[in-house]
Amino acid sequence: MRVSNKALLEKLREAEPGVWNKVYKDGWVGSDKVSLHYFESASGKVFNFKVKPGWSNQ
Protein backbone atom coordinates (compact mmCIF):
# COMPACT_ATOMS: atom_id res chain seq x y z
CA MET A 1 0.00 0.00 0.00
CA ARG A 2 1.47 3.36 -0.99
CA VAL A 3 2.24 5.95 1.69
CA SER A 4 -0.40 8.71 1.48
CA ASN A 5 0.69 10.84 4.49
CA LYS A 6 2.55 13.68 2.74
CA ALA A 7 4.61 14.74 5.78
CA LEU A 8 5.75 11.16 6.39
CA LEU A 9 6.47 10.63 2.69
CA GLU A 10 8.69 13.73 2.67
CA LYS A 11 10.65 12.32 5.61
CA LEU A 12 11.01 8.93 3.91
CA ARG A 13 12.18 10.61 0.70
CA GLU A 14 14.97 12.31 2.66
CA ALA A 15 16.36 8.80 3.24
CA GLU A 16 15.74 7.77 -0.38
CA PRO A 17 13.77 9.49 -3.15
CA GLY A 18 11.00 7.70 -5.02
CA VAL A 19 8.06 5.45 -4.20
CA TRP A 20 7.57 4.12 -0.65
CA ASN A 21 5.05 1.50 0.45
CA LYS A 22 3.68 0.51 3.86
CA VAL A 23 4.08 -3.25 4.37
CA TYR A 24 2.27 -5.61 6.75
CA LYS A 25 3.56 -9.20 6.90
CA ASP A 26 2.18 -11.85 9.22
CA GLY A 27 4.28 -14.63 10.66
CA TRP A 28 5.21 -16.62 13.73
CA VAL A 29 7.68 -16.21 16.59
CA GLY A 30 7.62 -19.63 18.18
CA SER A 31 3.91 -20.33 18.68
CA ASP A 32 2.91 -16.62 18.78
CA LYS A 33 1.29 -14.84 15.84
CA VAL A 34 3.04 -11.55 15.01
CA SER A 35 2.77 -8.88 12.34
CA LEU A 36 5.74 -6.99 10.90
CA HIS A 37 5.02 -3.36 10.01
CA TYR A 38 7.47 -1.22 8.04
CA PHE A 39 7.96 1.17 5.16
CA GLU A 40 9.89 -0.08 2.11
CA SER A 41 11.35 1.85 -0.82
CA ALA A 42 11.38 0.59 -4.41
CA SER A 43 15.04 -0.46 -3.95
CA GLY A 44 14.22 -2.43 -0.77
CA LYS A 45 15.38 0.08 1.86
CA VAL A 46 13.36 -0.39 5.09
CA PHE A 47 12.36 2.31 7.61
CA ASN A 48 10.56 2.17 10.99
CA PHE A 49 10.42 -1.62 11.39
CA LYS A 50 8.05 -2.82 14.16
CA VAL A 51 6.92 -6.23 15.42
CA LYS A 52 3.35 -6.20 16.76
CA PRO A 53 1.41 -9.02 18.46
CA GLY A 54 -1.33 -10.73 16.45
CA TRP A 55 -1.93 -10.70 12.70
CA SER A 56 -2.85 -7.64 10.66
CA ASN A 57 -3.80 -9.48 7.44
CA GLN A 58 -6.78 -11.65 8.22
All heavy atoms as a GROMACS GRO file, in nm:
protein
  470
    1MET      N    1   0.085  -0.116   0.000
    1MET     CA    2   0.000   0.000   0.000
    1MET      C    3   0.091   0.123   0.000
    1MET      O    4   0.184   0.132   0.078
    1MET     CB    5  -0.093  -0.011   0.122
    1MET     CG    6  -0.114   0.109   0.201
    1MET     SD    7  -0.211   0.095   0.354
    1MET     CE    8  -0.300  -0.053   0.343
    2ARG      N    9   0.066   0.214  -0.089
    2ARG     CA   10   0.147   0.336  -0.099
    2ARG      C   11   0.127   0.426   0.022
    2ARG      O   12   0.018   0.432   0.080
    2ARG     CB   13   0.110   0.413  -0.225
    2ARG     CG   14   0.159   0.342  -0.349
    2ARG     CD   15   0.222   0.440  -0.442
    2ARG     NE   16   0.287   0.368  -0.550
    2ARG     CZ   17   0.301   0.413  -0.670
    2ARG    NH1   18   0.254   0.532  -0.700
    2ARG    NH2   19   0.364   0.343  -0.761
    3VAL      N   20   0.230   0.501   0.057
    3VAL     CA   21   0.224   0.595   0.169
    3VAL      C   22   0.149   0.720   0.122
    3VAL      O   23   0.188   0.782   0.022
    3VAL     CB   24   0.366   0.633   0.216
    3VAL    CG1   25   0.360   0.737   0.326
    3VAL    CG2   26   0.441   0.509   0.263
    4SER      N   27   0.040   0.756   0.189
    4SER     CA   28  -0.040   0.871   0.148
    4SER      C   29  -0.018   0.992   0.238
    4SER      O   30  -0.052   1.104   0.199
    4SER     CB   31  -0.189   0.835   0.147
    4SER     OG   32  -0.230   0.791   0.274
    5ASN      N   33   0.041   0.974   0.357
    5ASN     CA   34   0.069   1.084   0.449
    5ASN      C   35   0.184   1.165   0.392
    5ASN      O   36   0.298   1.120   0.389
    5ASN     CB   37   0.104   1.026   0.586
    5ASN     CG   38   0.135   1.131   0.688
    5ASN    OD1   39   0.204   1.228   0.660
    5ASN    ND2   40   0.086   1.111   0.808
    6LYS      N   41   0.155   1.287   0.345
    6LYS     CA   42   0.255   1.368   0.274
    6LYS      C   43   0.375   1.406   0.362
    6LYS      O   44   0.488   1.403   0.316
    6LYS     CB   45   0.190   1.493   0.215
    6LYS     CG   46   0.098   1.458   0.102
    6LYS     CD   47   0.040   1.580   0.035
    6LYS     CE   48  -0.063   1.534  -0.067
    6LYS     NZ   49  -0.054   1.602  -0.191
    7ALA      N   50   0.351   1.438   0.488
    7ALA     CA   51   0.461   1.474   0.578
    7ALA      C   52   0.553   1.354   0.599
    7ALA      O   53   0.676   1.368   0.596
    7ALA     CB   54   0.407   1.526   0.711
    8LEU      N   55   0.496   1.237   0.621
    8LEU     CA   56   0.575   1.116   0.639
    8LEU      C   57   0.650   1.082   0.511
    8LEU      O   58   0.768   1.047   0.514
    8LEU     CB   59   0.485   0.999   0.680
    8LEU     CG   60   0.552   0.863   0.688
    8LEU    CD1   61   0.665   0.863   0.790
    8LEU    CD2   62   0.450   0.756   0.722
    9LEU      N   63   0.583   1.094   0.397
    9LEU     CA   64   0.646   1.063   0.269
    9LEU      C   65   0.766   1.155   0.244
    9LEU      O   66   0.870   1.110   0.196
    9LEU     CB   67   0.544   1.074   0.156
    9LEU     CG   68   0.590   1.029   0.019
    9LEU    CD1   69   0.644   0.886   0.021
    9LEU    CD2   70   0.476   1.041  -0.081
   10GLU      N   71   0.756   1.281   0.281
   10GLU     CA   72   0.869   1.373   0.266
   10GLU      C   73   0.988   1.326   0.350
   10GLU      O   74   1.102   1.329   0.305
   10GLU     CB   75   0.829   1.515   0.308
   10GLU     CG   76   0.745   1.586   0.206
   10GLU     CD   77   0.708   1.727   0.250
   10GLU    OE1   78   0.783   1.788   0.331
   10GLU    OE2   79   0.604   1.776   0.203
   11LYS      N   80   0.959   1.282   0.473
   11LYS     CA   81   1.065   1.232   0.561
   11LYS      C   82   1.130   1.107   0.503
   11LYS      O   83   1.253   1.092   0.504
   11LYS     CB   84   1.009   1.203   0.700
   11LYS     CG   85   1.110   1.168   0.802
   11LYS     CD   86   1.052   1.163   0.940
   11LYS     CE   87   1.163   1.142   1.040
   11LYS     NZ   88   1.121   1.162   1.175
   12LEU      N   89   1.048   1.015   0.452
   12LEU     CA   90   1.101   0.893   0.391
   12LEU      C   91   1.187   0.927   0.269
   12LEU      O   92   1.292   0.866   0.247
   12LEU     CB   93   0.987   0.800   0.351
   12LEU     CG   94   0.909   0.737   0.466
   12LEU    CD1   95   0.783   0.670   0.414
   12LEU    CD2   96   0.995   0.638   0.542
   13ARG      N   97   1.144   1.023   0.191
   13ARG     CA   98   1.218   1.061   0.070
   13ARG      C   99   1.349   1.132   0.101
   13ARG      O  100   1.435   1.144   0.015
   13ARG     CB  101   1.130   1.144  -0.022
   13ARG     CG  102   1.025   1.057  -0.090
   13ARG     CD  103   0.947   1.130  -0.192
   13ARG     NE  104   0.859   1.039  -0.265
   13ARG     CZ  105   0.748   1.077  -0.324
   13ARG    NH1  106   0.711   1.204  -0.322
   13ARG    NH2  107   0.675   0.989  -0.388
   14GLU      N  108   1.366   1.179   0.226
   14GLU     CA  109   1.497   1.231   0.266
   14GLU      C  110   1.598   1.116   0.275
   14GLU      O  111   1.715   1.133   0.244
   14GLU     CB  112   1.488   1.301   0.402
   14GLU     CG  113   1.416   1.434   0.397
   14GLU     CD  114   1.399   1.496   0.534
   14GLU    OE1  115   1.457   1.446   0.633
   14GLU    OE2  116   1.325   1.595   0.543
   15ALA      N  117   1.550   0.998   0.316
   15ALA     CA  118   1.636   0.880   0.324
   15ALA      C  119   1.663   0.823   0.185
   15ALA      O  120   1.774   0.779   0.155
   15ALA     CB  121   1.572   0.772   0.412
   16GLU      N  122   1.560   0.824   0.100
   16GLU     CA  123   1.574   0.777  -0.038
   16GLU      C  124   1.456   0.829  -0.120
   16GLU      O  125   1.342   0.808  -0.084
   16GLU     CB  126   1.576   0.624  -0.042
   16GLU     CG  127   1.595   0.571  -0.182
   16GLU     CD  128   1.621   0.422  -0.184
   16GLU    OE1  129   1.709   0.376  -0.107
   16GLU    OE2  130   1.555   0.353  -0.259
   17PRO      N  131   1.486   0.898  -0.231
   17PRO     CA  132   1.377   0.949  -0.315
   17PRO      C  133   1.300   0.836  -0.383
   17PRO      O  134   1.349   0.724  -0.394
   17PRO     CB  135   1.449   1.035  -0.419
   17PRO     CG  136   1.594   1.012  -0.403
   17PRO     CD  137   1.617   0.933  -0.279
   18GLY      N  138   1.178   0.867  -0.426
   18GLY     CA  139   1.100   0.770  -0.502
   18GLY      C  140   0.978   0.719  -0.427
   18GLY      O  141   0.930   0.780  -0.332
   19VAL      N  142   0.928   0.605  -0.472
   19VAL     CA  143   0.806   0.545  -0.420
   19VAL      C  144   0.835   0.468  -0.291
   19VAL      O  145   0.931   0.392  -0.284
   19VAL     CB  146   0.744   0.450  -0.525
   19VAL    CG1  147   0.623   0.378  -0.469
   19VAL    CG2  148   0.708   0.526  -0.651
   20TRP      N  149   0.750   0.487  -0.191
   20TRP     CA  150   0.757   0.412  -0.065
   20TRP      C  151   0.622   0.346  -0.042
   20TRP      O  152   0.518   0.402  -0.073
   20TRP     CB  153   0.788   0.505   0.051
   20TRP     CG  154   0.930   0.546   0.060
   20TRP    CD1  155   0.991   0.647  -0.009
   20TRP    CD2  156   1.032   0.489   0.142
   20TRP    NE1  157   1.123   0.656   0.025
   20TRP    CE2  158   1.151   0.559   0.119
   20TRP    CE3  159   1.033   0.385   0.234
   20TRP    CZ2  160   1.270   0.528   0.183
   20TRP    CZ3  161   1.151   0.355   0.298
   20TRP    CH2  162   1.268   0.426   0.273
   21ASN      N  163   0.626   0.225   0.013
   21ASN     CA  164   0.505   0.150   0.045
   21ASN      C  165   0.505   0.110   0.192
   21ASN      O  166   0.610   0.085   0.250
   21ASN     CB  167   0.495   0.022  -0.039
   21ASN     CG  168   0.471   0.054  -0.184
   21ASN    OD1  169   0.371   0.115  -0.219
   21ASN    ND2  170   0.563   0.014  -0.269
   22LYS      N  171   0.384   0.105   0.251
   22LYS     CA  172   0.368   0.051   0.386
   22LYS      C  173   0.343  -0.099   0.371
   22LYS      O  174   0.260  -0.140   0.290
   22LYS     CB  175   0.252   0.117   0.459
   22LYS     CG  176   0.240   0.064   0.600
   22LYS     CD  177   0.202   0.169   0.699
   22LYS     CE  178   0.215   0.110   0.838
   22LYS     NZ  179   0.175   0.200   0.940
   23VAL      N  180   0.415  -0.179   0.449
   23VAL     CA  181   0.408  -0.325   0.436
   23VAL      C  182   0.363  -0.385   0.569
   23VAL      O  183   0.410  -0.346   0.675
   23VAL     CB  184   0.546  -0.382   0.397
   23VAL    CG1  185   0.541  -0.532   0.384
   23VAL    CG2  186   0.596  -0.319   0.267
   24TYR      N  187   0.272  -0.482   0.561
   24TYR     CA  188   0.227  -0.561   0.675
   24TYR      C  189   0.250  -0.707   0.638
   24TYR      O  190   0.192  -0.755   0.541
   24TYR     CB  191   0.078  -0.542   0.703
   24TYR     CG  192   0.036  -0.400   0.731
   24TYR    CD1  193  -0.016  -0.320   0.629
   24TYR    CD2  194   0.047  -0.346   0.858
   24TYR    CE1  195  -0.058  -0.190   0.655
   24TYR    CE2  196   0.007  -0.216   0.884
   24TYR     CZ  197  -0.046  -0.139   0.782
   24TYR     OH  198  -0.086  -0.011   0.807
   25LYS      N  199   0.332  -0.778   0.714
   25LYS     CA  200   0.356  -0.920   0.690
   25LYS      C  201   0.331  -0.997   0.818
   25LYS      O  202   0.382  -0.962   0.923
   25LYS     CB  203   0.500  -0.945   0.642
   25LYS     CG  204   0.524  -0.892   0.503
   25LYS     CD  205   0.650  -0.946   0.445
   25LYS     CE  206   0.666  -0.892   0.304
   25LYS     NZ  207   0.782  -0.945   0.238
   26ASP      N  208   0.251  -1.102   0.807
   26ASP     CA  209   0.218  -1.185   0.922
   26ASP      C  210   0.310  -1.306   0.928
   26ASP      O  211   0.352  -1.358   0.824
   26ASP     CB  212   0.072  -1.233   0.913
   26ASP     CG  213  -0.026  -1.118   0.921
   26ASP    OD1  214   0.005  -1.017   0.986
   26ASP    OD2  215  -0.135  -1.130   0.864
   27GLY      N  216   0.342  -1.347   1.049
   27GLY     CA  217   0.428  -1.463   1.066
   27GLY      C  218   0.420  -1.515   1.209
   27GLY      O  219   0.328  -1.482   1.284
   28TRP      N  220   0.517  -1.596   1.242
   28TRP     CA  221   0.521  -1.661   1.373
   28TRP      C  222   0.655  -1.636   1.442
   28TRP      O  223   0.758  -1.634   1.378
   28TRP     CB  224   0.505  -1.812   1.356
   28TRP     CG  225   0.376  -1.853   1.296
   28TRP    CD1  226   0.348  -1.868   1.163
   28TRP    CD2  227   0.255  -1.882   1.365
   28TRP    NE1  228   0.219  -1.905   1.145
   28TRP    CE2  229   0.159  -1.916   1.268
   28TRP    CE3  230   0.220  -1.885   1.498
   28TRP    CZ2  231   0.029  -1.951   1.301
   28TRP    CZ3  232   0.090  -1.920   1.531
   28TRP    CH2  233  -0.004  -1.953   1.434
   29VAL      N  234   0.650  -1.618   1.573
   29VAL     CA  235   0.768  -1.621   1.659
   29VAL      C  236   0.737  -1.730   1.759
   29VAL      O  237   0.654  -1.711   1.849
   29VAL     CB  238   0.794  -1.486   1.728
   29VAL    CG1  239   0.907  -1.500   1.829
   29VAL    CG2  240   0.826  -1.378   1.627
   30GLY      N  241   0.798  -1.847   1.738
   30GLY     CA  242   0.762  -1.964   1.818
   30GLY      C  243   0.618  -2.000   1.787
   30GLY      O  244   0.582  -2.019   1.673
   31SER      N  245   0.533  -2.001   1.889
   31SER     CA  246   0.391  -2.033   1.868
   31SER      C  247   0.304  -1.908   1.869
   31SER      O  248   0.181  -1.918   1.866
   31SER     CB  249   0.344  -2.130   1.976
   31SER     OG  250   0.359  -2.070   2.104
   32ASP      N  251   0.366  -1.789   1.873
   32ASP     CA  252   0.291  -1.662   1.878
   32ASP      C  253   0.276  -1.602   1.740
   32ASP      O  254   0.373  -1.592   1.664
   32ASP     CB  255   0.362  -1.561   1.968
   32ASP     CG  256   0.369  -1.605   2.113
   32ASP    OD1  257   0.276  -1.674   2.159
   32ASP    OD2  258   0.468  -1.570   2.180
   33LYS      N  259   0.153  -1.556   1.708
   33LYS     CA  260   0.129  -1.484   1.584
   33LYS      C  261   0.182  -1.342   1.600
   33LYS      O  262   0.158  -1.277   1.702
   33LYS     CB  263  -0.020  -1.476   1.553
   33LYS     CG  264  -0.084  -1.609   1.522
   33LYS     CD  265  -0.232  -1.590   1.497
   33LYS     CE  266  -0.300  -1.721   1.465
   33LYS     NZ  267  -0.444  -1.704   1.440
   34VAL      N  268   0.255  -1.293   1.499
   34VAL     CA  269   0.304  -1.155   1.501
   34VAL      C  270   0.283  -1.093   1.363
   34VAL      O  271   0.265  -1.162   1.263
   34VAL     CB  272   0.454  -1.147   1.538
   34VAL    CG1  273   0.478  -1.195   1.680
   34VAL    CG2  274   0.540  -1.221   1.440
   35SER      N  275   0.287  -0.962   1.359
   35SER     CA  276   0.277  -0.888   1.234
   35SER      C  277   0.394  -0.791   1.227
   35SER      O  278   0.423  -0.720   1.323
   35SER     CB  279   0.145  -0.812   1.228
   35SER     OG  280   0.130  -0.749   1.103
   36LEU      N  281   0.463  -0.791   1.114
   36LEU     CA  282   0.574  -0.699   1.090
   36LEU      C  283   0.519  -0.579   1.015
   36LEU      O  284   0.449  -0.595   0.914
   36LEU     CB  285   0.683  -0.768   1.007
   36LEU     CG  286   0.728  -0.904   1.057
   36LEU    CD1  287   0.830  -0.962   0.961
   36LEU    CD2  288   0.785  -0.894   1.196
   37HIS      N  289   0.547  -0.459   1.064
   37HIS     CA  290   0.502  -0.336   1.001
   37HIS      C  291   0.626  -0.253   0.967
   37HIS      O  292   0.711  -0.232   1.054
   37HIS     CB  293   0.416  -0.254   1.096
   37HIS     CG  294   0.286  -0.317   1.131
   37HIS    ND1  295   0.177  -0.243   1.168
   37HIS    CD2  296   0.244  -0.445   1.135
   37HIS    CE1  297   0.075  -0.323   1.194
   37HIS    NE2  298   0.116  -0.448   1.175
   38TYR      N  299   0.634  -0.206   0.843
   38TYR     CA  300   0.747  -0.122   0.804
   38TYR      C  301   0.718  -0.050   0.674
   38TYR      O  302   0.621  -0.081   0.605
   38TYR     CB  303   0.876  -0.203   0.793
   38TYR     CG  304   0.870  -0.320   0.697
   38TYR    CD1  305   0.909  -0.306   0.565
   38TYR    CD2  306   0.828  -0.446   0.740
   38TYR    CE1  307   0.905  -0.414   0.477
   38TYR    CE2  308   0.823  -0.553   0.654
   38TYR     CZ  309   0.863  -0.537   0.522
   38TYR     OH  310   0.858  -0.644   0.436
   39PHE      N  311   0.802   0.047   0.643
   39PHE     CA  312   0.796   0.117   0.516
   39PHE      C  313   0.911   0.068   0.430
   39PHE      O  314   1.022   0.049   0.480
   39PHE     CB  315   0.809   0.269   0.537
   39PHE     CG  316   0.698   0.326   0.621
   39PHE    CD1  317   0.716   0.348   0.756
   39PHE    CD2  318   0.575   0.356   0.566
   39PHE    CE1  319   0.613   0.399   0.835
   39PHE    CE2  320   0.471   0.407   0.643
   39PHE     CZ  321   0.492   0.429   0.778
   40GLU      N  322   0.885   0.046   0.300
   40GLU     CA  323   0.988  -0.008   0.211
   40GLU      C  324   0.994   0.075   0.082
   40GLU      O  325   0.891   0.104   0.021
   40GLU     CB  326   0.959  -0.154   0.178
   40GLU     CG  327   1.065  -0.219   0.093
   40GLU     CD  328   1.040  -0.367   0.072
   40GLU    OE1  329   0.923  -0.410   0.077
   40GLU    OE2  330   1.137  -0.438   0.050
   41SER      N  331   1.116   0.111   0.042
   41SER     CA  332   1.135   0.185  -0.082
   41SER      C  333   1.138   0.088  -0.200
   41SER      O  334   1.147  -0.034  -0.182
   41SER     CB  335   1.266   0.264  -0.078
   41SER     OG  336   1.376   0.175  -0.085
   42ALA      N  337   1.135   0.142  -0.320
   42ALA     CA  338   1.138   0.059  -0.441
   42ALA      C  339   1.266  -0.024  -0.449
   42ALA      O  340   1.266  -0.134  -0.503
   42ALA     CB  341   1.123   0.147  -0.565
   43SER      N  342   1.376   0.027  -0.392
   43SER     CA  343   1.504  -0.046  -0.395
   43SER      C  344   1.516  -0.148  -0.282
   43SER      O  345   1.613  -0.223  -0.277
   43SER     CB  346   1.621   0.052  -0.389
   43SER     OG  347   1.631   0.107  -0.258
   44GLY      N  348   1.419  -0.148  -0.187
   44GLY     CA  349   1.422  -0.243  -0.077
   44GLY      C  350   1.469  -0.186   0.055
   44GLY      O  351   1.478  -0.257   0.155
   45LYS      N  352   1.498  -0.055   0.060
   45LYS     CA  353   1.538   0.008   0.186
   45LYS      C  354   1.418   0.007   0.281
   45LYS      O  355   1.306   0.034   0.241
   45LYS     CB  356   1.584   0.152   0.160
   45LYS     CG  357   1.642   0.218   0.283
   45LYS     CD  358   1.698   0.355   0.250
   45LYS     CE  359   1.847   0.338   0.230
   45LYS     NZ  360   1.915   0.467   0.221
   46VAL      N  361   1.443  -0.026   0.409
   46VAL     CA  362   1.336  -0.039   0.509
   46VAL      C  363   1.352   0.070   0.615
   46VAL      O  364   1.463   0.103   0.656
   46VAL     CB  365   1.342  -0.180   0.574
   46VAL    CG1  366   1.248  -0.190   0.691
   46VAL    CG2  367   1.311  -0.286   0.470
   47PHE      N  368   1.239   0.125   0.661
   47PHE     CA  369   1.236   0.231   0.761
   47PHE      C  370   1.127   0.201   0.863
   47PHE      O  371   1.020   0.152   0.827
   47PHE     CB  372   1.207   0.364   0.691
   47PHE     CG  373   1.202   0.484   0.782
   47PHE    CD1  374   1.318   0.544   0.825
   47PHE    CD2  375   1.080   0.536   0.822
   47PHE    CE1  376   1.312   0.656   0.908
   47PHE    CE2  377   1.074   0.647   0.904
   47PHE     CZ  378   1.190   0.707   0.947
   48ASN      N  379   1.154   0.226   0.990
   48ASN     CA  380   1.056   0.217   1.098
   48ASN      C  381   0.996   0.077   1.114
   48ASN      O  382   0.875   0.060   1.120
   48ASN     CB  383   0.946   0.322   1.079
   48ASN     CG  384   0.874   0.354   1.208
   48ASN    OD1  385   0.929   0.340   1.315
   48ASN    ND2  386   0.750   0.396   1.197
   49PHE      N  387   1.082  -0.022   1.125
   49PHE     CA  388   1.042  -0.162   1.139
   49PHE      C  389   0.986  -0.187   1.279
   49PHE      O  390   1.049  -0.150   1.377
   49PHE     CB  391   1.164  -0.251   1.113
   49PHE     CG  392   1.134  -0.397   1.115
   49PHE    CD1  393   1.092  -0.460   1.001
   49PHE    CD2  394   1.150  -0.471   1.230
   49PHE    CE1  395   1.065  -0.596   1.000
   49PHE    CE2  396   1.123  -0.606   1.232
   49PHE     CZ  397   1.080  -0.669   1.116
   50LYS      N  398   0.868  -0.251   1.288
   50LYS     CA  399   0.805  -0.282   1.416
   50LYS      C  400   0.749  -0.424   1.413
   50LYS      O  401   0.700  -0.469   1.310
   50LYS     CB  402   0.690  -0.187   1.446
   50LYS     CG  403   0.732  -0.044   1.466
   50LYS     CD  404   0.613   0.044   1.493
   50LYS     CE  405   0.657   0.188   1.503
   50LYS     NZ  406   0.544   0.278   1.518
   51VAL      N  407   0.755  -0.493   1.526
   51VAL     CA  408   0.692  -0.623   1.542
   51VAL      C  409   0.576  -0.604   1.638
   51VAL      O  410   0.594  -0.556   1.750
   51VAL     CB  411   0.790  -0.728   1.599
   51VAL    CG1  412   0.720  -0.861   1.620
   51VAL    CG2  413   0.912  -0.743   1.508
   52LYS      N  414   0.454  -0.639   1.593
   52LYS     CA  415   0.334  -0.620   1.676
   52LYS      C  416   0.269  -0.756   1.701
   52LYS      O  417   0.274  -0.843   1.614
   52LYS     CB  418   0.237  -0.528   1.606
   52LYS     CG  419   0.298  -0.390   1.582
   52LYS     CD  420   0.194  -0.288   1.556
   52LYS     CE  421   0.262  -0.152   1.551
   52LYS     NZ  422   0.168  -0.045   1.570
   53PRO      N  423   0.208  -0.774   1.817
   53PRO     CA  424   0.140  -0.902   1.846
   53PRO      C  425   0.016  -0.919   1.759
   53PRO      O  426  -0.050  -0.821   1.723
   53PRO     CB  427   0.103  -0.891   1.993
   53PRO     CG  428   0.101  -0.744   2.022
   53PRO     CD  429   0.198  -0.680   1.927
   54GLY      N  430  -0.014  -1.043   1.725
   54GLY     CA  431  -0.133  -1.073   1.645
   54GLY      C  432  -0.106  -1.052   1.497
   54GLY      O  433   0.002  -1.010   1.457
   55TRP      N  434  -0.205  -1.086   1.415
   55TRP     CA  435  -0.193  -1.070   1.270
   55TRP      C  436  -0.271  -0.949   1.222
   55TRP      O  437  -0.380  -0.921   1.271
   55TRP     CB  438  -0.242  -1.196   1.199
   55TRP     CG  439  -0.143  -1.308   1.202
   55TRP    CD1  440  -0.016  -1.303   1.246
   55TRP    CD2  441  -0.165  -1.441   1.158
   55TRP    NE1  442   0.044  -1.425   1.233
   55TRP    CE2  443  -0.045  -1.513   1.178
   55TRP    CE3  444  -0.272  -1.508   1.103
   55TRP    CZ2  445  -0.032  -1.646   1.144
   55TRP    CZ3  446  -0.260  -1.641   1.071
   55TRP    CH2  447  -0.140  -1.710   1.091
   56SER      N  448  -0.219  -0.879   1.125
   56SER     CA  449  -0.285  -0.764   1.066
   56SER      C  450  -0.361  -0.800   0.938
   56SER      O  451  -0.451  -0.729   0.898
   56SER     CB  452  -0.183  -0.654   1.033
   56SER     OG  453  -0.122  -0.609   1.151
   57ASN      N  454  -0.319  -0.906   0.871
   57ASN     CA  455  -0.380  -0.948   0.744
   57ASN      C  456  -0.466  -1.071   0.764
   57ASN      O  457  -0.421  -1.182   0.749
   57ASN     CB  458  -0.271  -0.980   0.641
   57ASN     CG  459  -0.183  -0.862   0.612
   57ASN    OD1  460  -0.231  -0.759   0.574
   57ASN    ND2  461  -0.054  -0.878   0.631
   58GLN      N  462  -0.591  -1.049   0.800
   58GLN     CA  463  -0.678  -1.165   0.822
   58GLN      C  464  -0.793  -1.163   0.727
   58GLN      O  465  -0.836  -1.070   0.676
   58GLN     CB  466  -0.728  -1.168   0.965
   58GLN     CG  467  -0.616  -1.193   1.060
   58GLN     CD  468  -0.664  -1.210   1.204
   58GLN    OE1  469  -0.782  -1.221   1.232
   58GLN    NE2  470  -0.571  -1.211   1.295
   0.00000   0.00000   0.00000
